[in-house]
Every structure is written in structure tokens, then in C-alpha cells.
């Protein structure tokens, strides 16, 4: 069952290995990889959090505000992009058996898309996130962005 502390694992600093498709709707387009860093902090005693990811290679940053609805037992994840200044429609869902799945509606390149975020392989020192789009109401999905999170290495002598 999902709860207000599902994202506690994510608080703090992370190194991020990003992989994304050049065309989010074309599974045969080329993958590009680039590093990033992320920092997440809790809000509302853990029932919310906010993170910012820095992706210098793209010249961009992003932020996610996550809010837990105690009545429904579901999270709403709100993503914002620095380059456009856009707050995208939320994806909503929950964690079950250590895996978080969140769905929403959006548009991409003028097309209506269903959006799916998945959080998996979560631990205190690592996590995996992926985004997928569907243009056929969820019958098929194109995974178009993944992020593998790891804790920054400690510098010896600190």
C-alpha cells in the first residue's frame, strides 16, 4: 500500500545517468546519454517533496513537486522544465510492492499522449526511473527516457 513516506528514499543528493530517445515517439530513434545531478528535499513531514535536476549538457534544469493525497492514497507528480518555463500536467499513481507507477495525459509534438512514469529498484543508494508515452490509449508504450540514480561518492579524507 502506498503511503506518505514512499519517496523518503529519494531525499538528498544524487548523480544521474540519463538516457533519452532523440524522438520520444519513435522507438527506433537514437538514444543519447548524459550525466546530471539531482537534489531532493522533503516537505509536509514527508507527504510531499521537491527535487531539482541539473542537466548541463542540455543547458536545462527540471523540477518535480510530489504530493501525497491521504484520502486517495495516491501521489501526484508535477514536472516543470526550465527551458520552457512550463508546468506539465501531473501523473498520478502509487507504489505497490516497491514499484511506483504513475499515469497522466499530455501532448507531445502536437499529439495527445498518455504518459507513464515508473520508479523501480529503489534503495537508499540507488533508484531507476523511466518515462514512456502511448499514442494508442495505453495499448503500446514507447519508453523514451530513463534515469539511473546513485549517491555521490564521498571524497576520501572528508
ZIBELFEN-V802658 format. One record per residue. N is the residue number from 1. RES is the residue in one small letter. OMEGA is omega as a letter, one per 30 degrees, with the letter a starting at -180 (* if undefined). Layout:
n = [N:N]
res = [RES:RES]
omega = [OMEGA:OMEGA]
This chain:
n = [1:2:3:4:5:6:7:8:9:10:11:12:13:14:15:16:17:18:19:20:21:22:23:24:25:26:27:28:29:30:31:32:33:34:35:36:37:38:39:40:41:42:43:44:45:46:47:48:49:50:51:52:53:54:55:56:57:58:59:60:61:62:63:64:65:66:67:68:69:70:71:72:73:74:75:76:77:78:79:80:81:82:83:84:85:86:87:88:89:90:91:92:93:94:95:96:97:98:99:100:101:102:103:104:105:106:107:108:109:110:111:112:113:114:115:116:117:118:119:120:121:122:123:124:125:126:127:128:129:130:131:132:133:134:135:136:137:138:139:140:141:142:143:144:145:146:147:148:149:150:151:152:153:154:155:156:157:158]
res = [x:x:x:x:x:x:x:x:x:x:x:x:x:x:x:x:x:x:x:x:x:x:x:x:x:x:x:x:x:x:x:x:x:x:x:x:x:x:x:x:x:x:x:x:x:x:x:x:x:x:x:x:x:x:x:x:x:x:x:x:x:x:x:x:x:x:x:x:x:x:x:x:x:x:x:x:x:x:x:x:x:x:x:x:x:x:x:x:x:x:x:x:x:x:x:x:x:x:x:x:x:x:x:x:x:x:x:x:x:x:x:x:x:x:x:x:x:x:x:x:x:x:x:x:x:x:x:x:x:x:x:x:x:x:x:x:x:x:x:x:x:x:x:x:x:x:x:x:x:x:x:x:x:x:x:x:x:x]
omega = [l:a:a:l:a:a:l:l:a:a:l:a:a:l:a:l:a:l:l:l:l:l:a:a:a:a:l:l:a:l:l:a:l:a:l:l:a:l:a:l:a:l:l:l:l:a:l:l:l:l:l:l:l:a:a:a:l:a:a:l:l:l:l:l:l:a:l:l:a:l:a:a:a:l:l:a:a:a:l:a:a:a:a:a:a:l:a:l:a:l:a:l:a:l:l:l:l:a:l:l:a:a:l:l:l:l:l:l:l:a:l:l:l:a:l:l:l:l:a:l:a:l:l:a:a:l:l:l:l:l:l:l:l:l:a:l:l:l:l:a:l:l:a:l:l:l:l:a:l:l:l:l:l:l:l:l:l:*]
